[in-house]
């Protein structure tokens, strides 16, 4: 074969057709591309094989670490999808323990991992206190539970309070559980007579981007699946409701108190018969579920109302904080919250150092601006809480008793609760 690709056979020269300079160059390019294509297709096959292998190994890791309570493919599909994950060796699901779970990391470039997903399962015994330890208590007045966050150093000041996180939204009527902007919790309430009272399973998006509607539904499916499977394995006879058709996106925008609905509708009705005075003019609500085990309402004093109230308060109290600091860092707010069933176990306050247990069947206050009442809803214990930030518990001191009674009346009537116990009038006195 000569330099043009001509070939001699049996003394006869067989030449490639001469298509001119550009035609011959095109032929050579096609040959090169054909050979390269064979190589690339082989490489693509290798990469596909590696991806399938990684995905298979990841599925096995998730199934093992999460106790087989959830299908791994939906987990891998979160946040755009991934084939490679790593499991935290600090967590492992063990239904023999009261509380356990798993934590999944997404594997990126070599040597890098990112938060991806976590699951937690809590098993409540039919005998309260039988397995609970000091670590099982929940302090409901920790800094992270405050409804508003401090602005970041490089952030432009907002015209009013900045909501830190959404309130719990009911899954359907709330009988299945609730969700917020990054977590879904499903509950299996067991039939009486067994060793387990209820199972609670939470599926949490651990990535730092907004959870899409699709991912929220995936999390809901995983939470329900985990609760259902955990109930079956622990002898908990429960009939979990199906997922609702829609999961509205949790809101974090304050609205006018006079038009609020859902879990804050009680406050709108309250204002219809009462002068607002120094009470909040803004509200953050969630849909009200008839069968919800956990819901909340946040009331806040907006910027214009804070400016109106502040001079009189400072004059009468000598409160040293500047108005601009109140607006930017310490907005005035009240939060009401109800817990029903096993969610009432281990609740306490203690941010100021003095631990106060919130026990079903009792009512009272602590030293840090929290009041509670109790009732019985469908044969299950319930706690109703009001938490007012300092110094707003002093500013609105003369209205808090009436405000809390209105909230408890609504929360108990909506659920058909009985045996209501309220704090005494003396519990609302503030020095």
N, C-alpha and C positions, 0 to 999 in steps of 0.2 A: 504494500500500500504506500503510495507516494504522499507528498505533503498536502495534496488536495483530497485525499481519501480514496483515490482510484485503486482498484484491486486487480491483480493479474492472476488469472486462473487458466491452466491448460494453454498457456501462451496467448490467451485472449485478454486484452485489457478491458476491464469493466469499470467505466468511469461513472462517478456521481454526476448527475446533471449539473451543468454550470448555470446557476441562477443569478450570476453576477455577484459583485462584492457583498451587497447587503443581504441578498438571498442566502448566500453561503454562510454568512455570519449568523443569520437567523436559525439555520439548520443546526449549527454547532451549539447555539444557545439552548435550543430545544433539547438537544442531547444532554447537555449539562444539567438542565432543569429536571429532566427525567431521572437522571441518576440521583440528583439531590432529593427529588420527591420520594424516591424509594427510601433514602436515608431518613428523611423527615418523618415519613409515615411510620417507620420503625421506631423513631424516637417518641412520636406521639403515643404509640402503643405502649412503650416503656413507661411514659409518664402516666398514662391512664391506669396501667397496672399498679404503679406506686400509689396513685390516689385511691384506688379501690382497696389496696392493702391497708393504707393509713385509715381509711374510713372503717374498714372491718375491725381493726385494732381499737379505734376510738369507740365504736359501738360496744365492744366487749368491756372496755374500761368503764364506760358510763353504766352499763348494766350491772357490773360488779359493785362499783362504788355506791350506786344509788339503790342497791338491794333488789334490783329487778322490779322496782315499783313503777318505773316509767319506761316507755319506749325510747330508745336513744335517737332515732332518726329525727323526730321533731326538735330535740335538743340541738342536734348538729345543724338544723335548718335555721336557727335563730340568727338574727342580725346579718342577713345576707347569706348565711351558710358557711360551713367550714368542714374539712375532712380530718383535720388534725386537732386533737385536744389532749390536755394533760389534766389529771385529777389530783386535787390536793390530798396529801397523805395525812392531813390533820383531821379529816372527817371521813366517816364511813357509816353507812346506814345500818342500824341494828335495832330492830323492833323490840328487842329485849330491854332496850334502854328507854327511859321515858322520853328523851329527846335525842334525835340524831339526824344525819343528813349527808349531803355530798356537795362538793364545790368543783365546778368544771372551768378550766382555763382554756382559752383559745390559743393555739400555737401559731406564732407569726414567723418572722425571719429567725434564722438560727439563733438560739439563746434568748428569745423574747416570748413572753406569754401575756395574755390579756384576760381580764375578767370576762366571763361569758354567761354562766348560769349557775344557780344553786338551788337546792331543794332542802327543805327542813320538814321533819315529821315529828309531831308531838302526840304522845299517847297519854290520855287522862284516865287514871284508875277510877273505878266506881267508888273507891274509898278515898275521899279527899285527904290529902296529906300523907297517904300511905307511902308514896315514893318521892315526894317533893323534898328538895333541899333548899338551902339558902340561895343557891344560884338560880332557882326556879322562880324567884320573886321578880315582879315587873314594876319598876318605878315609873309611874305615869307622868311625873313632872320633871324629867330630865331635860337638859338643854336641847337635846335633839328632838324632843317632843313639842317644843314651842312651834306654833304655826308660822311664825315669820322668821326670816333669816337676816343677819347683818349684811350690809352691802360689802362687796369685795373692795379692796383698796383702790383699784383702778376703775371702779364702776361709777358711772354717773348716778348721782342720787335720784331715787325714784320720787314721784310726787306724793306717794303714800307708802304704806307697809308693803313689803315684798313677800308674797306667800312662799314658804319653803317647800311644802309638799301638799299634794292633794289629800282630801279626806277619803276615808273608805267608802267605796261605791258598792251597792249590793249586786251580787250575781242573781239576776232575776228579781225575785221578791226577797232575796237575802237568805233563803233557806239553805242554799248550797254554800254560801260564803260571801267574800267581798274581794275587792281589788282596788289598787291605786295606780299611779302612773308607771310603776315598775314591778309590782308584786301582785300575785293572785293567791288567795288563801281559800281552800275548800275544806269543809267540815263534814264529817260523818258522825251524826248523833246516834249512838247505839241504843237499841232496845233495852229496857230495864231488865235486870236479872243476871247480866253477865259481869265479867270482871273489868270490862273496859266501858267507860262512860262516853268517851268520844275520841275521835281521831282528827287531827288538824294537819293538813299538808299545805305547804307554801312553795310556789315556784317563782323564782326571782330572776329578772334580767340583770346581770352583773356588768353589762357593758355601758359605757358612758355616753350613749347617744339616745335620742328620743325613741321610745318603744312604739313601733308601728301598730296599727290596728290588727294586722295579721299576726304579728308576734304576740300581741296581748291575748288573742284568741288561742294561740298555741300554748302560752303559759297557763291559761285557764284549763285547757284540755289536760295538760300535764298535772296540774294541781288536783283536778278531779280524779284523774287516773290513779295518782299516788294515794289519795285518801281512800278510794274504793278498794284498791289492792291491799293496802295496809289494814283496812277494816276486815277484809276477808281472812287475812292471815292471823289476825289477833282475836278472832271469834266475836267481832263486833257486828251484830246484825243491824244493818242500816240500809235504807233505800235512798240513795243520793238522787236529787233532782238532776235533770239534764241541763246542759249549758243553755243560757238564754240565746235567742236569735241574734241579739246585738249586745255589744259592750260599749256604751258611749264613752268617749274619751274623757278622763277625769279633768275637771276644770280647776284652775288656780287663780281665777280672776274674782276679785271682790265686787259685789254688786250692792245696789241700794237696799237697805234693810227693809224699807217699806214695801218692796216688791219681791222679796226673797221667797223661795219655795223649798220643797224637799225637807231636808233635816232641819232647816231653819224656819220653816213655815210657822212654827209655834211663836217665834219672835215677831214675825209680821202681825200675827193676830194679837199679840201682846201690845204692840205699839198702836194698834187700832183702838185700844181702850185706855191707854196710859200715855201721859206726857213723857216724851223721851228724855228731856233734861240733859243730864250728863251721860246717858247711856249711848252705846255705839250706834253709828249711823250707817255702817257698812257690814256686809255679811258674806260668808263663804259657805255654801251649802252643797250637799250631795243628794242624789235621789233617795227618798225614804223607802226602805224595804219593809213590808209588813212583817216579815219573818227574820229580819236582820238580828244577828247576835252582837253586832258592833256597828255603831254609827256615831257621827259627831257633827257639830255645828260650830263655826268660828265667827265671832262678832268683833268688830274693830272700830276704833275711832279714826275717822279720816283726817286728812291734813287740815281742812278748814275748820272742822269741829275741834280739833286739838288746839288750834290757834285761838279759838273762841274760849275754850274751857281753861286753858293753861294759866293765864294771868290771875284769875280768881283763886285757883288752887294754890299757886305759889304764894300769894298774899296771905292766905289763911294757914298755910302749912310750913312755909319756909323751905320748901323742897328745893334743893340746890342745883338740880340738873338744868342745863340750858334747853330752851325750846327746840333749837335746831338738833340737839343730840337726841331728844325724844323723837322727833320726826324721822331722823336718819337711822338711829340705832335701837331705840326702845319704844316702839309703838304701843299704844294701850289696847288691850284686847281681853276678851273673855272666851273661853272654850267650854262647851258642854259635850258630854260623851256618855254613852250607855254601853254597858257590857252585860251580856246575858249568858247563862250557862257556865261551862267550865272556864270561860274567859274571865270570870270573876275571881278565879283562884290566884292567890299570891300578889294581888295588887296592893301597892303601897306608895306613899309619897316620902321624899327624903332628900330633896335637893339641898335643903338648908341644914342637913345633918341630923335632924330629929326624925327618925323613921316612924311613920304612922301607918298601921295596917288598915286597909279598907275591907271590912269583913261583912259579908252578906248578912242581912238581918239587923244591921246597925246603921246609924247615921251620925254625922259629926263634922268636924273640921280639923285641919292641922295648923301648923304655925306659919305656913307659907302660901296662903291664898287659895287653898283647895277645900271644897265642901263636897260631901257625898250623902246620898240617900240610898235606900235599898227597897226592893220589892220582890215579888215572886211572879214570874211570867210563864204560864203554862206548866207550872210545877217545877220550874227551874229558877235558880237564884238570879237576881239582877242587881247591878250597881249603877247609879246615875250620878255623874260627877260634874261639878262646875269648878273651873280653874281660872282665876283672874290674876293677871300679871301685876307685879308691884311697880308703881304705887297705885295702879288703877283700882286695886281692891280697897284702897282708902278713898279715892275720888268718888267711886260709885257705891260706897259702903251702905248708904241708906236705901239703896234700891236692890241690892243683891238678893236679899231674902225673898222678896216678891218675885224677882226675876227667876230664881231657881225653882220656886214652887210652880211657876207657870211652865217651866221646862219639864219638871218631873210629872206634872199632871198630864201633859201632852204625851210624853214617852210611855207612861204606864197605860193611859187610855188607848193609845194606838195599838198596844200589844195585848190589851186585856189583862193587865197585871193586877195583883191584889197584894194585901199585907204590906202596904206602903209605909215606910218609916222615914221621917224627915228630920233634919237638924232642928234643934231648938233655936228660938229667936236669939238667945244669948250667944250662940255659936257664930253669929254674923257681926258681933261687936268687934271693931278694930280700933286699936289705940293710935 
